[in-house]
Structure formats: structure tokens, C-alpha cells
Amino acid sequence: NIDNTVITAATPGLANVLSALTGAAGEDGCEEYIVDAFLENDDKMEALVKTLLTLELWRENVLFVGNHGRRNDLDDAVPISEEEVEFEIEGGERGADEDQAVEDQCYNDLNEVDGGNEAHIDTDGIIDFETTMKKGGLAHRLAANGNALRTAFILHAETTIVSLLNLIFYKGIPAGLLEGSNGSGDDSLLSLVDYCARQLIFLGSPEGSNPALSRQNNPLPASKLSSYLQSRTRIDEIQDSIYDSTYQTAIASVTLSRYLCENVNELGPSLLSRLMEMHDFPLLMVPLIEEPPWTRRRLIEKRQTKDNKNNSNTTSTMIWEKLDDHNEWKEVPSADLLRVTQLEGQPWLALFHITTASICRESYGLDEYRKSQLMRLRKYIHEALMDQLPVLGDVARYLDELSILGVPPSGQGVHRPSSNASSSGLLLQRVDSLRESIVGGKRSNMKNDVYWERIAQMQWEEIFSRVTDSKDEELRRIASEVYGGAGMDDANDVSSVHPLQEKKEGGAQSTTEDWKLRLSKPIERVILRMEDSSDNSLLASFELAPVKNDNAATATITNTPAGPFRRLKMSISQTSGDGEAIFPHAKVVASIQLQQDASSDDTNNNEGMLLSIDSLALPTVEHTTSQNSYDEVGITLPGDKIFSSKEWRQLGELEGNSIVLQLGFKRLSRGMVPAGSKFLRGYTLSQAFLSQPLSR
């Protein structure tokens, strides 16, 4: 059942799954070797299909049980703008007068994402998982535990399996799928036909009701994308991964559908009926040609220099983009719009095979509705298209013949007596037994939220609660292979930061302009360490960098008693740590690195300064009943009187001839208590501003 199958499939990457299925663990092979390994073993082929179906069920039912917690507003990807805190010179805590109504709505939305604010809390303050699990499924626990990257890898495994099936089906439908093994018949192939139909329906659905498709067709402009990536929560990151993975998987499934249609003569009567009558593959191809999901038209802004005074203006340009052979969006000049890409050719080739094969014509029941839908394609078959796909001449001929063919009205039978739809008697239909076997052999489990809640809870306890992304050795290995071994190591090795040059004791007293001149150099980055004050152990680290617009840092100038200061908004990226919740009593050390002069010969002389505070002193309460063996997540936070919507902390003071760093902490929708701790964590680092003096 899915209890064990999903756990087996829920690995950080697909490499181990493929190694286990092919028996090629530890060996260097090529694509051809992997394909042959599956073709030679029917059991492995069926296991691959079963893994694909399992991952689909995991994505659709386990991450968000009963659709609770999903973003249902297509505009939710655009974050609510937050008012920036004003620069103050008195020192101490920082605050801002914010519109409470907007703030309340923002956090209500976050509560909805995490399963609502109706979680049951007992008298001891412990969350009742039996009640809360019904609201949020597995996704909000993964977000709180810092498993967003691992979730993305699992989702990507589904896309990878579909791509592998495309390689296998390139040589034709494997005999093992046509005949089956152990008396299973062609159940696996039937499951693939159903799977492809679901993906084609997904791609053909209107953009207004398809947030994943809308996200691809209407990407955020660069000016908004940066702020969105900085402000989105972990649950948003998981939801974005779901949207992107679902879209990429569906795109890859179009090619798989084409291979099924290409080998339609090898399918048995029941599979042919399922492909042509039940799912109606000819009509599923129509929206992919009329509104291709791999083509988009969008407005972009370009900044151009206007005169010698460097005055610039912004112009808007409408461009066309298509997915290339690597599934990346590329701009297409107007002169090349009629050039057929690999993806664009797939539905046309599928139509060619199912409209020209005699077995399909005999089994496809035509009526007025089907005829009208297919005739919509005739206008797209023009000379430029047939020059690139000459086989479409046969499709054009079929449509021309269809235009003069008389067919019965819709719903009143069809003109082909061999069609299943022509019978007015009992109609038998096969059940996807392989998919049902994954959910315990009961079709009712497909829509049983209690069943999926049990799966989500078991996976949390047995898999995800034990490790975070930053401590996952499998993720580290994959990152080492993909990024050459530097990414994950550097992210967790704080000692790799160059030591900052402090002012030597006993040196000459700097003048006012000296310190301003030294600290006014452009900011390269800020390494932010959050430590346990008791033993100085690292709890989390962040890298801050100035937010840039058109390759220049955006800044505002503020006049202070110490002179003018440049205030920069900083982007935030977490480089290590368990989850996004911040330890409330963490010691903070900020290493500010300034850019070197181009004329400097000493490459090790990275100027800068160190700032620190002994404790963040964020609001918290003691959670004395916390367990020692696992993290408690999804805990409802107390009201605004204890946990305010936002907290600000400042490192450095103007009076101390220093750079000033302001950190904004946003209240989470739900809190967590790590294993062995007693303090409730309810805030995450959401904003950062750095102010540095300007030299005259």
C-alpha cells in the first residue's frame, strides 16, 4: 500500500531509486544502459510505473490533505508590500506605524496557508495533531522543519520518471507492459494511459482556473521577483515547487502521450477504447494546439539611455517566448514564430497517428460535437507547418473528408457500429487496479481525508522529522554533484569568511572624515551569525546583500545628527540552520564586508566591521512539556499582546561612529519548539536594512 511505497519513493533524488530498480548501484552507466535495464525486466518496468503513480498521489493528496492550506488565489504569488521602518537615531528597538487592517489580513492569509487558525490546543499548550492534521497535511510541517529543498527534489522525481519513460518508449512500447507479468496483463499500460490523460486535461484547462499554468504564462518581472523571493515563506516555497513540478511533469507527459498514440496498433481493444472513447485523446490535443502551454506573450520593460546627461526612460515591449528543447523559456523573434519546436510538434504527431490509423477510425465514434471540435484544427494546418511536418498532409486530408461527412447529432449515437459508444446496452469499463493497489486496494481511499492524514503523519514521524535540509547528507551529496562540491560546504562553513580588519589598538586617533571615508565604501555582503550565548554554538547563519535595481544598489539618503547616511535594503538568504523559526534569545554577530578598491594589491585585506548584540530578546513563552525526541511544530501562537506582528532589532549606533544594521522579524503563522528546548519560537527574519555614513 501507499504507506510503504511512498516512503520508499520519497528520497531526496531519483538516483537511488533508479539504481535500485536497474540493479546498477555504484556503476557508471549511460542512458542507453538504463533503458535496456528496464526493457529486460518486466518487474522493474512495472515498479517504475508504480513509483510514478505513487509520487502523483503524494503530490496531490499527502502534501495538502483535502486541499486545505493550498493557495487558491491566483494573485497570492505577489506578496503584500510591507511598510519600511523609519530610520531612527535614538537607539533601542525599532518600530513602524503600520496599517493594522492590512497586517491582520496578511497574517490571516498565512494562517489559512498553514491550515487555518482553528487548531486544537490542550490545557498544557500542546498541539493536538489528530485535529490539526486534518487541516494542513504534510506541507506545513515540512516548511516548519526546513524541508523545502527536499520536497522539491521529491517532486522533481516524478518529472524525471516521465522523462525516463519517454526514452524507453522511443524504442516502442515494451513487451512487458503489453503482456504484463505474474498474470497482471496490461494493467501498467492502462495506468499510463490514464496518467497521460490527467496530464493533458491539466494542460488544456483554462488559465484562470490553473494557477500553475498562470504562474508560467505571467511570470513576475525582475523588479518584483527579487522582493517576492526574499519575503515568501517556506510554505510558499513548497507551493511554488508544486506548481513548477506539476507543469514540467505535464509538459513531459505530452511526449509520452504521443508515443502511446504512435504505437496504437499494438494496444489491445480495451486500451484502445480507453484511449479513444473514454479519454478522447483526439479532442484532448485540440486545446494544446489552440492555446499551447509552451508559448507565452508578455510585456517586458526595458530601460534606455536618452541623452548625454544619462537621463533614461523606460519603454515597454511585447515579446513572444517558447520553451526550448531544454524546457527553458527563450525569446522568439517574430520572424521565427512559425518555426515548429519539439514540443509544438508532439500533439500534431499524436493526431497524425490516431486519425490515420485504420484501427482508430473504426473504433472512434464521431458525432456532431466531436466533428466540430476537430474541424477547429483545419485552419492551423498551413503551408509553413506542412513544410516542417509533411505528414500533416494526411491529417489535412482527413479533416477535409470529415467536413463533408454526415454524422449523428451529439448524444444520439455514432456512425461507427464498432464503437463502444454506439451500444445502448451495458458498457463495461476496466478499473485502474494498479493505482488502487497503491491506496490499499480501496477506491474509497482516494477521497478519504482520514486515510491521507494517517499517511502524512506517518511520513512526518518516520522520515522528515528526523532531518532538515541543512543536515541532510543525501542533499549535500546531490548538491556536490550538481554544483561541483562548493555550494553546500560553503553554505555551512562559516569559518571560510575572511576575517575583518579591526582598527589596531594604540593606533592614531581617526578623524571624523576618516571613519566615514572608511565605512562609506560599497557594501559587498553581510554574514549574519545567530549563536547560542551559552556555548557560542551556531544556530543559524544568513547572508545579506544589497538589493540591486539595474545593477545598482537601491538606497535612500537620511540626514542625521552624525551627518547623512545611505540606507540600503538588503536581500536575505539563509545559509544554514534548522528551519525558519529563530531562537528568541540568540546572540547575533554581523560581519560586514566592504568592497575593496580596484587599486588595492592586498587581496586578503577585506575591510569591514563587526557588530553584535548579546540577545535578540524576541517574545516567547516557556513550553515546559516539550518532548526530547522530536520537534513540535504547528503550535498556535499566543495573541498580539505577547507576540506582536513584527519586531525590530538594531546592531550598531550612530554615536559610536558605526554602520547601523536593522533587522525586522515577522511573526510566523505557527510556532515550533525544537527537541530538547523549552522556548517557543514564533518569529522569522523577514527584513534587513543597513545604513552607512556618506563621506563629503
MOWOWO-V874083 format. One record per backbone hydrogen bond with DSSP energy under -0.5 kcal/mol. NH is the residue of the N-H (numbers start at 1). CO is the residue of the C=O. Records with the same first field share a line. If there is no record, write none. Layout:
# MOWOWO-V874083
NH->CO ; CO
This chain:
# MOWOWO-V874083
2->438
4->1
5->1
6->2
7->2 ; 3
8->4
9->5
10->6
11->9
18->14
19->15
20->16
21->17
22->18
23->19
24->19
25->19
27->24
29->27
34->30
35->31
36->32
37->33
38->34
39->35
40->36
41->38
45->41
46->42
47->43
48->44
49->45
50->46
51->47
52->48
53->49
54->50
55->51
56->52
57->53
58->54
59->55
60->56
61->57
62->57 ; 58
63->58
67->64
68->65
70->67
72->70
74->72
76->73
78->75
79->77
94->648
98->96
100->98
103->99
104->100
105->101
106->102
107->103
108->104
109->105
110->106
111->107
112->108
113->109
114->110
115->112
116->111
122->126
125->122
128->120
129->127
131->128
132->128
133->129
134->131
135->132
136->132
137->133
138->62
139->63 ; 136
140->136
142->138
143->139
144->140
145->141
146->142 ; 143
147->142
151->147
152->148
153->149
154->150
155->151
156->152
157->153
158->154 ; 155
159->155
160->156
161->157
162->158
163->159
164->160
165->161
166->162
167->163
168->164
169->165
170->166
171->168
172->169
177->174
178->174
179->175
180->176
184->181
187->184
189->177
190->186
191->187
192->188
193->189
194->190
195->191
196->192
197->193
198->194
199->195
200->196
201->197
202->198
203->199
204->200
205->201 ; 202
209->206
210->207
214->210
215->211
216->212
217->213
218->214
219->216
224->221
225->221
226->222
228->224
229->225
230->226
231->227
232->228
237->233
238->234
239->235
240->236
241->237
242->238
243->239
244->240
245->241
246->242
247->243
248->244
249->245
250->246
251->247
252->248
253->249
254->250 ; 251
255->251
256->252
257->253
258->254
259->255
260->256
261->257
262->258
263->259
264->261
266->263
267->264
272->268
273->269
274->270
275->271
276->272
277->273
278->273
279->274
281->275
283->280
284->280
285->281
286->283
287->283
289->285 ; 286
290->286
291->287
295->292
296->321
298->319
300->317
302->315
304->302 ; 313
306->311
307->311
310->307
313->304
315->302
317->300
319->298 ; 317
320->332
321->296
322->330
323->294
324->328
327->324
330->322
332->320
336->333
337->334
339->336
340->338
345->341
346->342 ; 343
347->343
348->344
349->345
350->346
351->347
352->348
353->349
354->350
355->351
356->352
357->353
360->357
361->357
362->358
363->359
364->360
365->363
366->364
368->408
371->367
372->368
373->369
374->370
375->371
376->372 ; 373
377->374
378->375
380->377
381->377 ; 378
382->380
386->382
387->383
388->384 ; 385
389->385
392->389
393->390
394->391
395->391
396->392
397->393
398->394
399->395
400->396
401->397
402->398
403->399
404->400 ; 401
405->402
412->409 ; 413
415->366
417->415
419->416
422->419
423->420
428->426
433->431
436->432
437->433
438->434
439->435 ; 436
440->437
441->436
442->436 ; 439
443->441
445->442
446->443
447->444
448->445
449->447
452->448
453->449
454->450
455->451
456->452
457->453
458->454
459->455
460->456
461->457
462->458
463->459
464->459
465->460
466->463
467->464
469->146
471->468
472->468 ; 469
473->471
476->472
477->473
478->474
479->475
480->476
481->477
482->478
483->479
484->480
485->479
486->483
490->486
491->487
492->488 ; 489
493->489
494->492
496->493
497->494
501->606
502->500
507->504
515->511
516->512
517->513
518->514
519->515
520->516
521->518
524->593
525->593
526->544
527->591
528->526 ; 542
529->527 ; 589
530->540
531->529 ; 587
532->537
533->531
535->532
536->532
537->532
539->530
540->530
541->576
542->528
543->573
544->526
545->571
547->569
549->552
552->549
554->547
556->567
558->556 ; 565
560->563
563->560
565->558
566->692
567->556 ; 565
568->566 ; 690
569->554
570->688
571->545
573->543
575->541
576->541
578->539
579->577
582->683
586->583
587->531
588->613
589->529
590->611
591->527 ; 589
592->590 ; 609
593->525 ; 591
594->607
595->522
600->597
603->601
605->602
606->604
607->605
608->501
609->592
611->590
613->588
616->586
617->584
618->584
623->678
624->622
626->623
632->673
633->631
635->671
642->639
643->639
644->642
647->665
648->94
649->663
651->661
656->653
657->654
658->653
660->691
661->651
662->689
663->649
664->687
665->647
666->684
667->645
668->682
671->635
672->681
673->632
676->627
677->674
680->621
681->672
682->680
684->666
686->664 ; 684
687->664
689->662
690->568
691->660
692->566
694->564
